[in-house]
Protein backbone atom coordinates (compact mmCIF):
# COMPACT_ATOMS: atom_id res chain seq x y z
CA UNK A 1 0.00 0.00 0.00
CA UNK A 2 1.46 3.33 -1.09
CA UNK A 3 2.00 6.53 0.87
CA UNK A 4 0.23 9.28 -1.08
CA UNK A 5 0.80 12.35 1.11
CA UNK A 6 2.77 13.68 4.08
CA UNK A 7 1.04 16.27 6.26
CA UNK A 8 2.59 18.15 9.20
CA UNK A 9 1.05 20.05 12.10
CA UNK A 10 2.73 22.00 14.89
CA UNK A 11 2.02 20.78 18.42
CA UNK A 12 2.85 21.09 22.09
CA UNK A 13 4.67 18.55 24.21
CA UNK A 14 3.91 17.29 27.69
CA UNK A 15 6.52 19.50 29.35
CA UNK A 16 9.04 22.25 28.58
CA UNK A 17 12.45 22.98 27.12
CA UNK A 18 14.88 23.83 29.94
CA UNK A 19 18.34 25.35 29.57
CA UNK A 20 20.32 22.83 31.59
CA UNK A 21 23.51 24.86 31.58
CA UNK A 22 21.73 27.90 32.98
CA UNK A 23 20.11 25.77 35.70
CA UNK A 24 23.43 24.19 36.66
CA UNK A 25 24.94 27.68 36.78
CA UNK A 26 22.42 28.67 39.43
CA UNK A 27 19.27 29.98 37.73
CA UNK A 28 16.71 30.38 40.51
CA UNK A 29 13.08 29.27 40.51
CA UNK A 30 10.36 31.89 40.19
CA UNK A 31 7.13 29.98 40.62
CA UNK A 32 7.14 27.37 37.86
CA UNK A 33 9.71 29.17 35.75
CA UNK A 34 13.31 30.32 36.26
CA UNK A 35 14.90 33.72 36.79
CA UNK A 36 17.81 34.78 34.63
CA UNK A 37 19.06 34.75 31.07
CA UNK A 38 19.53 31.55 29.05
CA UNK A 39 23.07 30.51 28.12
CA UNK A 40 22.43 27.73 25.58
CA UNK A 41 22.08 28.77 21.94
CA UNK A 42 18.51 29.01 20.64
CA UNK A 43 16.79 29.48 24.00
CA UNK A 44 14.76 32.63 24.56
CA UNK A 45 14.27 31.83 28.26
CA UNK A 46 15.68 29.34 30.76
CA UNK A 47 12.32 27.53 30.58
CA UNK A 48 10.11 27.74 27.50
CA UNK A 49 7.16 25.80 26.09
CA UNK A 50 8.00 22.46 24.51
CA UNK A 51 7.12 22.05 20.83
CA UNK A 52 6.42 19.05 18.63
CA UNK A 53 5.50 18.27 15.05
CA UNK A 54 2.94 15.62 14.13
CA UNK A 55 3.88 13.86 10.90
CA UNK A 56 0.89 12.22 9.21
CA UNK A 57 1.31 9.73 6.37
CA UNK A 58 -1.80 9.36 4.23
CA UNK A 59 -2.15 5.89 2.71
CA UNK A 60 -3.89 5.19 -0.57
CA UNK A 61 -6.87 3.54 1.17
CA UNK A 62 -7.45 6.70 3.23
CA UNK A 63 -5.90 5.53 6.47
CA UNK A 64 -3.66 8.04 8.26
CA UNK A 65 -0.57 6.88 10.14
CA UNK A 66 1.18 9.32 12.40
CA UNK A 67 4.08 9.96 14.74
CA UNK A 68 5.31 12.94 16.72
CA UNK A 69 8.65 14.68 16.39
CA UNK A 70 9.89 15.73 19.83
CA UNK A 71 13.17 16.60 21.52
CA UNK A 72 14.35 16.19 25.09
CA UNK A 73 13.77 18.67 27.90
CA UNK A 74 17.46 19.56 28.06
CA UNK A 75 17.98 20.17 24.35
CA UNK A 76 21.33 21.58 23.27
CA UNK A 77 23.16 20.10 26.28
CA UNK A 78 25.22 16.95 26.80
CA UNK A 79 26.16 16.69 23.13
CA UNK A 80 22.56 16.76 21.88
CA UNK A 81 21.02 18.46 18.85
CA UNK A 82 19.90 22.09 19.23
CA UNK A 83 16.53 23.44 20.34
CA UNK A 84 13.64 22.01 18.28
CA UNK A 85 11.11 24.64 17.19
CA UNK A 86 8.23 23.62 14.89
CA UNK A 87 8.38 26.67 12.63
CA UNK A 88 12.01 25.94 11.82
CA UNK A 89 11.61 22.27 11.02
CA UNK A 90 8.24 21.75 9.32
CA UNK A 91 9.76 23.13 6.07
CA UNK A 92 12.65 20.66 6.42
CA UNK A 93 10.20 17.75 6.53
CA UNK A 94 8.15 19.07 3.63
CA UNK A 95 11.16 19.82 1.44
CA UNK A 96 13.47 16.91 2.23
CA UNK A 97 11.38 13.97 3.45
CA UNK A 98 8.00 14.28 1.81
CA UNK A 99 9.36 13.88 -1.76
CA UNK A 100 11.15 10.68 -0.72
CA UNK A 101 8.13 9.09 0.98
CA UNK A 102 5.24 9.96 -1.34
CA UNK A 103 4.72 7.10 -3.77
CA UNK A 104 6.68 4.59 -1.66
CA UNK A 105 5.15 1.30 -0.56
CA UNK A 106 4.60 1.09 3.21
CA UNK A 107 6.05 -2.39 3.29
CA UNK A 108 9.17 -2.28 5.50
CA UNK A 109 9.63 -0.31 8.70
CA UNK A 110 13.35 -1.07 8.83
CA UNK A 111 14.13 -0.17 5.22
CA UNK A 112 12.08 3.03 5.12
CA UNK A 113 13.47 4.15 8.48
CA UNK A 114 17.04 3.56 7.37
CA UNK A 115 16.30 5.60 4.24
CA UNK A 116 15.11 8.52 6.39
CA UNK A 117 18.12 8.15 8.69
CA UNK A 118 20.45 8.47 5.71
CA UNK A 119 19.02 11.78 4.43
CA UNK A 120 21.39 14.73 4.72
CA UNK A 121 20.90 18.45 4.17
CA UNK A 122 24.00 20.56 3.53
CA UNK A 123 26.09 17.58 4.56
CA UNK A 124 24.35 17.16 7.94
CA UNK A 125 21.91 14.53 9.15
CA UNK A 126 18.41 15.63 9.95
CA UNK A 127 17.62 16.75 13.50
CA UNK A 128 17.10 13.77 15.81
CA UNK A 129 13.54 14.95 16.58
CA UNK A 130 12.60 14.82 12.90
CA UNK A 131 13.96 11.33 12.43
CA UNK A 132 12.22 10.26 15.64
CA UNK A 133 8.75 11.40 14.57
CA UNK A 134 8.93 10.40 10.91
CA UNK A 135 10.02 6.85 11.73
CA UNK A 136 7.17 6.53 14.25
CA UNK A 137 4.78 7.41 11.44
CA UNK A 138 6.48 4.90 9.15
CA UNK A 139 6.07 2.13 11.74
CA UNK A 140 2.39 2.98 12.08
CA UNK A 141 1.99 3.06 8.29
CA UNK A 142 3.56 -0.36 7.79
CA UNK A 143 1.38 -1.77 10.59
CA UNK A 144 -1.80 -0.33 9.05
CA UNK A 145 -0.85 -1.40 5.53
CA UNK A 146 -0.15 -4.99 6.57
CA UNK A 147 -2.88 -5.52 9.17
CA UNK A 148 -0.52 -5.94 12.11
CA UNK A 149 0.13 -4.16 15.38
CA UNK A 150 3.24 -1.98 15.50
CA UNK A 151 4.86 -4.31 18.04
CA UNK A 152 4.28 -7.23 15.67
CA UNK A 153 5.98 -5.38 12.81
CA UNK A 154 9.03 -4.76 15.03
CA UNK A 155 9.13 -8.37 16.17
CA UNK A 156 8.82 -9.71 12.63
CA UNK A 157 11.49 -7.43 11.18
CA UNK A 158 14.01 -7.71 14.02
CA UNK A 159 13.64 -11.38 14.92
CA UNK A 160 12.21 -11.00 18.41
CA UNK A 161 8.98 -12.02 20.13
CA UNK A 162 6.27 -9.79 21.54
CA UNK A 163 6.03 -10.32 25.29
CA UNK A 164 2.84 -11.59 26.90
CA UNK A 165 3.78 -9.98 30.23
CA UNK A 166 3.69 -6.31 31.29
CA UNK A 167 6.96 -4.38 31.42
CA UNK A 168 8.27 -2.44 34.40
CA UNK A 169 7.27 1.24 34.25
CA UNK A 170 9.55 3.95 35.63
CA UNK A 171 7.83 7.13 36.80
CA UNK A 172 9.42 10.56 37.20
CA UNK A 173 8.46 13.14 39.78
CA UNK A 174 10.03 16.39 38.70
CA UNK A 175 10.66 18.78 41.57
CA UNK A 176 7.48 17.65 43.36
CA UNK A 177 9.36 14.61 44.61
CA UNK A 178 7.26 14.07 47.74
CA UNK A 179 3.62 14.32 46.63
CA UNK A 180 4.41 12.67 43.30
CA UNK A 181 6.14 9.78 45.08
CA UNK A 182 2.86 9.15 46.91
CA UNK A 183 1.08 8.93 43.54
CA UNK A 184 3.64 6.42 42.29
CA UNK A 185 3.30 4.22 45.34
CA UNK A 186 -0.51 4.28 45.22
CA UNK A 187 -0.46 3.30 41.53
CA UNK A 188 2.11 0.57 42.09
CA UNK A 189 4.85 1.91 39.82
CA UNK A 190 7.62 -0.68 39.66
CA UNK A 191 10.44 1.88 39.42
CA UNK A 192 10.45 5.33 41.03
CA UNK A 193 10.85 8.32 41.53
CA UNK A 194 13.61 9.93 39.33
CA UNK A 195 13.52 12.85 41.82
CA UNK A 196 15.35 15.46 39.68
CA UNK A 197 18.40 15.93 41.92
CA UNK A 198 20.04 18.57 39.72
CA UNK A 199 21.53 21.01 42.24
CA UNK A 200 24.19 20.29 44.86
CA UNK A 201 23.26 23.05 47.29
CA UNK A 202 19.49 22.66 47.32
CA UNK A 203 18.86 18.99 46.44
CA UNK A 204 21.92 16.78 46.99
CA UNK A 205 23.56 18.65 49.85
CA UNK A 206 27.19 19.71 50.03
CA UNK A 207 27.99 16.34 51.62
CA UNK A 208 25.09 14.45 50.09
CA UNK A 209 22.98 14.84 53.21
CA UNK A 210 19.82 16.14 51.49
CA UNK A 211 19.57 13.20 49.09
CA UNK A 212 20.31 10.76 51.93
CA UNK A 213 17.45 12.28 53.89
CA UNK A 214 15.13 11.99 50.89
CA UNK A 215 16.03 8.33 50.26
CA UNK A 216 15.24 7.58 53.89
CA UNK A 217 11.91 9.36 53.58
CA UNK A 218 11.11 7.47 50.37
CA UNK A 219 11.90 4.11 51.99
CA UNK A 220 9.64 4.88 54.94
CA UNK A 221 6.90 6.18 52.66
CA UNK A 222 6.78 2.99 50.61
CA UNK A 223 6.70 0.87 53.76
CA UNK A 224 3.83 2.99 55.09
CA UNK A 225 1.69 3.28 51.96
CA UNK A 226 2.13 -0.04 50.20
CA UNK A 227 -0.85 -2.36 50.43
CA UNK A 228 1.15 -5.56 50.74
CA UNK A 229 4.75 -6.64 51.20
CA UNK A 230 5.03 -7.96 47.65
CA UNK A 231 5.33 -4.37 46.40
CA UNK A 232 9.08 -3.72 46.34
CA UNK A 233 9.81 -0.97 43.82
CA UNK A 234 13.27 -0.12 42.59
CA UNK A 235 14.53 3.31 43.68
CA UNK A 236 15.94 4.97 40.56
CA UNK A 237 17.31 8.44 41.21
CA UNK A 238 18.77 10.78 38.59
CA UNK A 239 21.41 13.01 40.16
CA UNK A 240 22.50 14.94 37.04
CA UNK A 241 26.19 14.75 37.88
CA UNK A 242 25.79 16.28 41.34
CA UNK A 243 27.53 13.44 43.21
CA UNK A 244 30.64 14.04 41.12
CA UNK A 245 30.29 17.79 41.63
CA UNK A 246 30.13 17.34 45.41
CA UNK A 247 32.72 14.61 45.89
CA UNK A 248 34.97 15.01 42.82
CA UNK A 249 34.35 13.59 39.36
CA UNK A 250 37.44 11.37 39.60
CA UNK A 251 37.07 10.56 43.30
CA UNK A 252 35.68 7.10 42.66
CA UNK A 253 36.34 5.86 46.19
CA UNK A 254 34.58 8.87 47.72
CA UNK A 255 31.61 8.55 45.39
CA UNK A 256 31.41 4.81 46.06
CA UNK A 257 31.50 5.42 49.83
CA UNK A 258 28.54 7.77 49.52
CA UNK A 259 26.61 5.44 47.21
CA UNK A 260 27.19 2.60 49.69
CA UNK A 261 25.66 4.80 52.37
CA UNK A 262 22.62 5.40 50.15
CA UNK A 263 22.32 1.65 49.56
CA UNK A 264 22.03 1.03 53.30
CA UNK A 265 19.47 3.79 53.71
CA UNK A 266 17.34 2.50 50.81
CA UNK A 267 17.20 -1.09 52.12
CA UNK A 268 15.22 -3.25 51.66
CA UNK A 269 14.71 -1.61 48.28
CA UNK A 270 17.14 -1.86 45.39
CA UNK A 271 18.81 1.39 44.31
CA UNK A 272 19.88 2.79 40.95
CA UNK A 273 21.79 6.04 40.51
CA UNK A 274 21.60 7.71 37.11
CA UNK A 275 24.26 10.16 35.95
CA UNK A 276 26.50 10.24 39.05
CA UNK A 277 28.92 12.61 37.33
CA UNK A 278 28.99 14.76 34.19
CA UNK A 279 32.46 15.58 32.92
CA UNK A 280 31.23 17.39 29.79
CA UNK A 281 32.96 15.04 27.35
CA UNK A 282 31.91 11.72 25.80
CA UNK A 283 35.20 9.85 26.18
CA UNK A 284 35.88 11.13 29.69
CA UNK A 285 32.31 10.37 30.72
CA UNK A 286 32.62 6.79 29.51
CA UNK A 287 35.90 6.32 31.39
CA UNK A 288 34.52 7.87 34.58
CA UNK A 289 31.40 5.69 34.56
CA UNK A 290 33.49 2.62 33.78
CA UNK A 291 35.79 3.34 36.71
CA UNK A 292 32.96 3.98 39.17
CA UNK A 293 31.10 0.86 38.00
CA UNK A 294 34.24 -1.22 38.53
CA UNK A 295 34.77 0.31 41.99
CA UNK A 296 31.25 -0.55 43.09
CA UNK A 297 31.49 -4.08 41.70
CA UNK A 298 34.87 -4.72 43.33
CA UNK A 299 33.49 -3.67 46.71
CA UNK A 300 30.25 -5.60 46.39
CA UNK A 301 28.11 -2.47 46.52
CA UNK A 302 24.81 -3.61 45.02
CA UNK A 303 23.77 -0.29 43.46
CA UNK A 304 23.36 0.01 39.71
CA UNK A 305 24.89 2.95 37.87
CA UNK A 306 22.86 4.22 34.91
CA UNK A 307 24.54 5.97 31.98
CA UNK A 308 22.72 8.98 30.55
CA UNK A 309 24.63 12.18 29.72
CA UNK A 310 26.94 11.92 26.68
CA UNK A 311 25.42 8.54 25.87
CA UNK A 312 22.94 9.76 23.30
CA UNK A 313 23.16 7.99 19.94
CA UNK A 314 23.04 4.31 19.01
CA UNK A 315 26.80 4.47 18.53
CA UNK A 316 27.26 6.02 21.98
CA UNK A 317 25.11 3.34 23.60
CA UNK A 318 27.12 0.56 21.98
CA UNK A 319 30.36 2.26 23.07
CA UNK A 320 29.27 2.63 26.71
CA UNK A 321 27.81 -0.90 26.78
CA UNK A 322 30.93 -2.43 25.23
CA UNK A 323 33.07 -0.79 27.92
CA UNK A 324 30.71 -1.59 30.82
CA UNK A 325 30.39 2.10 31.58
CA UNK A 326 27.42 1.62 33.88
CA UNK A 327 25.25 -1.35 34.79
CA UNK A 328 22.35 0.06 32.79
CA UNK A 329 22.08 2.46 29.88
CA UNK A 330 19.27 4.92 29.36
CA UNK A 331 18.15 4.69 25.76
CA UNK A 332 16.79 8.21 25.55
CA UNK A 333 14.51 7.66 22.60
CA UNK A 334 14.41 11.15 20.99
CA UNK A 335 18.20 11.43 21.16
CA UNK A 336 18.67 8.35 18.98
CA UNK A 337 16.78 9.82 16.05
CA UNK A 338 14.86 7.09 14.24
CA UNK A 339 12.80 4.84 16.52
CA UNK A 340 14.46 1.95 14.67
CA UNK A 341 17.65 2.91 16.50
CA UNK A 342 15.86 2.51 19.82
CA UNK A 343 14.88 -1.00 18.78
CA UNK A 344 18.47 -1.84 17.90
CA UNK A 345 19.85 -0.25 21.07
CA UNK A 346 17.61 -2.29 23.37
CA UNK A 347 18.45 -5.52 21.58
CA UNK A 348 22.19 -4.71 21.65
CA UNK A 349 22.22 -4.04 25.40
CA UNK A 350 20.30 -7.25 26.06
CA UNK A 351 22.81 -9.27 24.03
CA UNK A 352 25.65 -7.86 26.14
CA UNK A 353 23.87 -8.34 29.45
CA UNK A 354 23.71 -4.60 30.10
CA UNK A 355 20.50 -3.23 31.60
CA UNK A 356 18.29 -1.64 28.95
CA UNK A 357 16.24 1.31 30.16
CA UNK A 358 14.05 2.52 27.29
CA UNK A 359 13.62 6.06 28.46
CA UNK A 360 12.96 9.32 26.74
CA UNK A 361 11.89 12.64 28.14
CA UNK A 362 9.03 14.33 29.92
CA UNK A 363 9.03 16.67 26.90
CA UNK A 364 7.42 14.17 24.50
CA UNK A 365 3.80 13.59 23.47
CA UNK A 366 1.13 10.98 24.01
CA UNK A 367 1.75 9.62 20.52
CA UNK A 368 5.50 9.18 20.83
CA UNK A 369 4.93 7.45 24.18
CA UNK A 370 2.45 5.02 22.62
CA UNK A 371 4.79 4.12 19.77
CA UNK A 372 7.65 3.62 22.24
CA UNK A 373 5.50 1.15 24.18
CA UNK A 374 4.77 -0.74 20.96
CA UNK A 375 8.51 -1.07 20.28
CA UNK A 376 9.25 -2.06 23.87
CA UNK A 377 6.71 -4.86 23.90
CA UNK A 378 8.69 -6.47 21.09
CA UNK A 379 12.22 -5.83 22.41
CA UNK A 380 11.55 -6.25 26.16
CA UNK A 381 13.77 -3.65 27.88
CA UNK A 382 14.23 -3.90 31.65
CA UNK A 383 12.10 -0.82 32.20
CA UNK A 384 10.27 1.82 30.20
CA UNK A 385 9.63 5.44 31.08
CA UNK A 386 6.17 6.78 31.88
CA UNK A 387 5.90 9.84 29.67
CA UNK A 388 5.25 12.61 28.86
CA UNK A 389 5.01 15.19 31.63
CA UNK A 390 6.09 15.34 35.26
CA UNK A 391 2.65 14.91 36.84
CA UNK A 392 2.97 11.11 37.09
CA UNK A 393 -0.72 10.32 36.48
CA UNK A 394 -0.94 11.30 32.81
CA UNK A 395 2.30 9.69 31.62
CA UNK A 396 1.74 6.53 33.63
CA UNK A 397 -1.81 6.26 32.26
CA UNK A 398 -0.69 6.63 28.63
CA UNK A 399 2.09 4.03 28.88
CA UNK A 400 0.23 1.58 31.11
CA UNK A 401 -2.95 1.66 29.02
CA UNK A 402 -1.14 1.20 25.71
CA UNK A 403 0.69 -1.79 27.16
CA UNK A 404 -2.53 -3.31 28.47
CA UNK A 405 -4.27 -2.82 25.11
CA UNK A 406 -1.48 -4.72 23.38
CA UNK A 407 -1.66 -7.58 25.89
CA UNK A 408 -5.45 -7.82 25.66
CA UNK A 409 -5.59 -7.70 21.86
CA UNK A 410 -2.89 -10.32 21.42
CA UNK A 411 -4.52 -12.59 24.00
CA UNK A 412 -7.87 -12.27 22.21
CA UNK A 413 -6.21 -12.95 18.85
CA UNK A 414 -4.52 -16.08 20.19
CA UNK A 415 -7.85 -17.29 21.57
CA UNK A 416 -9.52 -16.83 18.18
CA UNK A 417 -6.78 -18.77 16.44
HULINFEN-V143350 format. One record per pair of residues at least 6 apart in sequence whose C-alpha atoms are under 8 Angstrom apart, sorted by the first residue. I is the first residue (numbers start at 1). J is the second residue. Records with the same first field share a line. If there is no record, write none. Layout:
I->J / J
//
This chain:
1->59 / 60 / 61 / 105 / 106 / 107 / 145
2->59 / 60 / 102 / 103 / 104 / 105 / 106
3->57 / 58 / 59 / 60 / 101 / 102 / 103 / 104 / 105 / 106
4->57 / 58 / 59 / 60 / 102 / 103 / 104
5->57 / 58 / 59 / 98 / 102
6->55 / 56 / 57 / 58 / 94 / 98 / 101 / 102
7->55 / 56 / 57 / 58
8->53 / 54 / 55 / 56 / 90 / 94
9->53 / 54 / 55 / 90
10->51 / 52 / 53 / 54 / 86 / 87 / 90
11->51 / 52 / 53 / 54 / 86
12->49 / 50 / 51 / 52 / 365
13->49 / 50 / 51 / 52 / 70 / 363 / 364 / 365 / 388
14->50 / 362 / 363 / 364 / 365 / 366 / 387 / 388 / 389
15->49 / 50 / 73 / 362 / 363 / 364 / 388 / 389 / 390
16->47 / 48 / 49 / 50 / 51 / 73 / 363
17->47 / 48 / 49 / 50 / 72 / 73 / 74 / 75 / 83 / 363
18->46 / 47 / 48 / 73 / 74 / 75
19->38 / 39 / 40 / 43 / 45 / 46 / 47 / 74 / 75 / 76 / 77
20->74 / 77
21->39 / 40 / 77
22->37 / 38 / 39 / 40 / 46
23->46
24->198 / 199
27->34 / 35 / 36 / 46
28->34 / 35 / 36
29->35
33->46 / 47
34->46 / 47
35->46
36->45 / 46
37->45 / 46
38->44 / 45 / 46
39->46
40->76 / 77
41->76 / 82 / 83
42->82 / 83
43->83
50->73 / 363
51->70 / 84 / 85 / 86
52->68 / 69 / 70 / 71 / 84 / 85 / 86 / 364 / 365
53->68 / 69 / 70 / 86 / 90 / 133
54->66 / 67 / 68 / 69 / 133
55->66 / 67 / 68 / 69 / 133 / 134 / 137
56->64 / 65 / 66 / 67 / 137
57->64 / 65 / 66 / 137 / 138 / 141
58->64 / 65
59->65 / 141 / 145
63->144
64->141
65->137 / 138 / 140 / 141 / 144
66->134 / 136 / 137 / 138 / 140 / 141
67->133 / 134 / 135 / 136 / 137 / 138 / 140 / 367 / 368 / 371
68->132 / 133 / 134 / 136 / 137 / 365 / 367 / 368
69->129 / 130 / 131 / 132 / 133 / 134 / 368
70->84 / 129 / 130 / 132 / 133 / 334 / 363 / 364 / 365 / 368
71->83 / 84 / 128 / 129 / 334 / 335 / 361 / 363 / 364
72->334 / 335 / 360 / 361 / 362 / 363 / 364
73->361 / 362 / 363
75->81 / 82 / 83 / 84
76->82 / 83
78->280 / 309 / 310
79->310 / 312
80->312 / 335
81->127 / 128 / 335
84->129
89->130
93->130
96->119 / 121
97->116 / 119
106->112 / 138 / 141 / 142 / 145
107->142 / 145 / 146
108->142
109->135 / 138 / 139 / 142 / 153 / 154 / 157
110->157 / 340
112->135 / 138
113->135 / 138 / 338 / 340
114->340
116->131 / 134 / 135 / 338
117->125 / 126 / 131 / 337 / 338
118->125
119->125 / 126
120->126
127->337
128->334 / 335 / 336 / 337 / 338
129->334 / 335 / 337
130->337
131->337 / 338 / 339
132->333 / 334 / 336 / 337 / 338 / 339
133->338 / 339 / 368
134->338
135->338 / 339 / 340
136->338 / 339 / 368 / 371
139->150 / 153
140->150
142->150 / 153
143->149 / 150 / 152 / 153
150->371 / 374 / 375
151->162 / 374 / 375 / 376 / 377 / 378
152->162 / 378
154->160 / 343 / 375 / 378
155->161 / 162 / 378 / 379
160->378 / 379
161->378 / 379
162->377 / 378 / 379 / 380
163->377 / 378 / 380
164->407 / 411
165->407
166->403 / 404 / 407
167->377 / 380 / 381 / 382 / 383 / 384
168->189 / 190 / 191 / 382 / 383 / 384
169->189 / 190 / 191 / 383 / 384 / 385 / 386 / 396 / 399 / 400
170->189 / 190 / 191 / 192 / 193 / 383 / 384 / 385 / 386
171->184 / 189 / 191 / 192 / 193 / 194 / 385 / 386 / 387 / 392 / 396
172->192 / 193 / 194 / 195 / 385 / 386 / 390 / 392
173->180 / 181 / 193 / 194 / 195 / 196 / 390 / 391 / 392
174->194 / 195 / 196 / 390 / 391
175->195 / 196
176->195
177->193 / 195 / 196
180->193 / 391 / 392
181->192 / 193 / 218
182->221 / 225
183->392 / 393
184->192 / 193 / 392
185->222 / 225 / 226
186->225 / 226
188->231
189->233
190->232 / 233 / 234
191->233 / 234 / 235 / 236 / 383
192->233 / 234 / 235 / 236 / 237
193->235 / 236 / 237
194->235 / 236 / 237 / 238
195->237 / 238
196->237 / 238 / 239 / 240
197->203 / 204 / 211 / 237 / 238 / 239 / 240 / 242
198->204 / 238 / 239 / 240 / 241 / 242
199->242
200->206 / 208 / 242 / 243 / 245 / 246
202->210
203->210 / 211
204->210 / 211 / 212 / 239 / 242 / 243
205->211
206->246
207->246 / 247
208->243 / 246 / 258
212->262 / 265
215->262 / 265 / 266
216->265 / 266
218->266
219->265 / 266 / 267 / 269
232->269
233->269 / 270
234->269 / 270 / 271 / 272
235->266 / 269 / 270 / 271 / 272
236->271 / 272 / 273 / 274
237->271 / 272 / 273 / 274
238->273 / 274 / 275 / 276
239->273 / 274 / 275 / 276
240->274 / 275 / 276 / 277 / 278
241->275 / 276 / 277 / 278
242->276 / 277 / 278
243->249 / 255 / 276 / 277
244->250 / 251 / 255 / 276 / 277 / 278
245->277
247->254 / 255
248->254 / 255
249->277 / 278 / 279 / 288
250->288
252->291 / 292 / 295
253->295
255->292
256->292 / 295 / 296
259->303
260->301 / 303
263->270 / 271 / 301 / 302 / 303
270->302 / 303
271->302 / 303 / 304
272->303 / 304 / 305 / 306
273->303 / 304 / 305 / 306
274->305 / 306 / 307 / 308
275->305 / 306 / 307 / 308 / 309
276->305
277->285 / 288 / 289
278->285 / 309
279->285
280->310
281->310
282->310 / 311
285->309 / 310
286->320 / 323 / 325
287->325
288->325
289->305 / 307 / 325 / 326
290->323 / 324 / 325 / 326
291->325
293->304 / 305 / 324 / 325 / 326 / 327
296->302 / 303
304->326 / 327 / 328
305->326 / 327 / 328
306->326 / 327 / 328 / 329 / 330
307->320 / 325 / 326 / 327 / 328 / 329 / 330
308->329 / 330 / 331 / 332
310->316
311->317 / 320 / 330
312->331 / 332 / 335 / 336
313->335 / 336 / 337
314->336 / 341 / 342 / 344 / 345
317->329 / 331 / 345
318->345 / 348 / 349
320->326 / 329
321->329 / 349 / 352 / 354
322->352
324->354
327->354 / 355
328->354 / 355 / 356 / 357
329->349 / 354 / 355 / 356 / 357
330->356 / 357 / 358 / 359
331->342 / 345 / 346 / 356 / 357 / 358 / 359 / 360
332->358 / 359 / 360 / 361
333->339 / 342 / 358 / 359 / 360 / 361 / 372
334->360 / 361
335->360
336->342
339->372
342->358
343->375 / 376 / 379
346->356 / 357 / 358 / 379 / 380 / 381
347->379
349->355 / 356
350->356 / 381
355->381 / 382
356->381 / 382 / 383
357->381 / 382 / 383 / 384 / 385
358->376 / 381 / 382 / 383 / 384 / 385
359->383 / 384 / 385
360->385 / 387
361->387 / 388
362->387 / 388 / 389 / 390
363->388 / 389
364->387 / 388 / 389
365->387 / 388
366->387 / 388 / 395 / 398
369->386 / 387 / 388 / 398 / 399
370->398 / 399 / 402
373->384 / 399 / 402 / 403
374->402 / 403 / 406
376->384
377->403
385->399
386->392 / 395 / 396 / 398 / 399 / 400
387->394 / 395 / 396 / 398 / 399
388->394 / 395
389->395
//
